[in-house]
Amino acid sequence: MTGTWICSNPAWVDLVIFNQDGTFRRAQGDEGRWTFEEGILTLHWNKWPEETLKLEDANEFRGKPRGGHPHAEVVLHRCS
């Protein structure tokens, strides 16, 4: 799970760096803590509502943004 991922969110696209200590940050500065349990990645943003993403395969997570359009999707793809 640790490393650099590209995240596509309805509001933005950016690199997200996941650290072994359970923290993460966007290249643009937003940050928070992450948890991963039973195939579910939860992003606990410091300034934004949390997001829950499901593991699709070893290199991809997908989920719905909180309060977003029902057809909107958040996607994380592994970069490194």
C-alpha positions, 0 to 999 in steps of 0.5 A: 500500500505504501508508495506513490499513487495517482488519484483521480477524484471528481474535483482533482487529479494528483499524486498521493504519497502513502507512508508506512506510518499510516499518513498520506499527503497529496503533492498539492499539500492536503494530508491525513491518515489512512487505514487498510482492512479487509480490502477497504482503504479509508482515507481520513483527510485532515480537512475533508470528509473521509473516503472509502475505496475498495481494492480492485486489484494489486494496483487499483482502488475505486470508490464513491466520493462522499456527498458526490454525484452518484456516478462520480468515482474516486480511483487510485492507481499505483505509480511506484 
